[in-house]
């Protein structure tokens, strides 16, 4: 830790809110919270939760959400409370989205694929 920096208070959490999917398509819209040894990922596209104990599983290989549902639900509730306190808007489905054309680059002038 750098000189002059304060150590984080016990019980504080690191939070992340990424409301849109990114390229490559494997990067989904999601929220995350890290509290103590645990990290929870909430994927907005399908509602999936992933829970990891980073002290024991730094590579995030073993999803504990089903084995530890109370921990997952508690962290999910904290994440939701934080989002509401910021007034964030959750992503919604675009009714004009066409997954078959999603990878195409479009010309703004011609409104056709390049």
N, C-alpha and C positions, 0 to 999 in steps of 0.2 A: 504494500500500500504506500502511495506517495506521501511524503512528508507534508503535513498540514491538512490532509484529507481526513474527514471524520469517518469512523467505522459506521456502517448502517446499523440502525437500531434493531434490536431483536424483535421479531414479529412483523417487520416490514416486508412488503412483497414487491416484486418486479412484475409489471404487467405490459402486455402488448396487444394492440388491436390493429389487424390488417384486414380492412373491409372488402378489398377486391382481390380477385385472383391475379396472379402474375404469370409471366412467361418464364420458364417453360410451364406447360399445363399442369405439371405435377405439384406446383406451388399453389395451394388453395387459399381461399379467404379463411382467416382463422383468428382466434384470440388465444392468448397464453398467459398463465400466471405462474410465477415461481415463488414459493414460500417455503422456507426451511430447506429440507432435502427434496421436496416434491415440486414437480413441474407438471402442470395440466395444460393440454392443448385441446381447444374446442374448434372443430371444423364446421363452419357455418353452412357449407354446401349440403352436407348430409347429417349434421348433428352429432357426428362421431366425437367421442371423448377419448383422449389418450393420457394416461397418468404414468409418470416415471419417478422413481426414486434415484435422484442423480448422485447421491452418495454411493449407492451400490451398483448403479447402472448408468454410468456417465455417457455411454454410447446410445442410450435410449433404445434398447433392443427388446425390453420386456414391458409390455403395456399392462399396468396394474389396475386399470379402471374397473374391470369386472371383479377382481379379487379384493379391491378396496373401494367399494361403491360410496361409502360414507365420506371418505377423504376426497374422492372425485366430486361428489355433489357439493361438499363444503367449499372447495376451491372454485367450482363453477358458479356458486352463489356469490362468492366474493368478487369474481370477475364480472358478473352481471351487475352487481351493486356499483362497482367502479365505473362501468360503462354508462349506467344510468346517471351517476353523479356528474359525468362529463356531458351528458346530453347527446351521446353518440347515436347515430342512426345505423340500424343494422342493414346489411345488404339485402336487396330483394331481387327476385328473378326478373330478367329483362324479357318481356314477351316477344320482342323482335329478334332475340338471339337465335342464330342458326348454327348449330355445332358443325355442320358440314362445310360452312364457309368461314368458320372462326379463324382458321390459319391463313387466310388470304389477306394480302395487303391491298388497300383500296385507294384509288385516286379520288381526292376531294373534288377535283374539277369534273371528271367524267362520271363519278359515282359507280365505277366498274373496277374489277380486280386489275392489278398491274400485271 
